[in-house]
């Protein structure tokens, strides 16, 4: 979870899960620019983009990012039973930086708005 406020909520939930306060990216480590809002309003800010809400500029944060492979290795998880992937259009980017064979089952959220992206995702996991 890249958003600090949302990550704090996850920590308080005391789940039996490994948590990482990071975005997922293709690089082993780097940074991405994201809007400050948490939840469904947060998104990655593209170069040159000036996100606004209600006519006002939205706050932007530099957020650390790591590849999913790196996060799994650093938490001693070489494999996992189930990957549920919903990263607001960046699913292919995540899958390009991980071996799909690391997962027994992969579920990827799609909305039908970008058939080329969905074909790319399908190719990566087949």
ABEGO torsion letter per residue (X at the ends): XABAAAAAAAAAAGBBBBBBBBBBBABABBBBBBBABBEAABBBBBBGBBBBBGGBBBBBBBBBBBBAAAAAAAAGBABBABBBBBAGGAAAAAAAABBAAABABBBBBBAGABAAAAAAAAAAAX
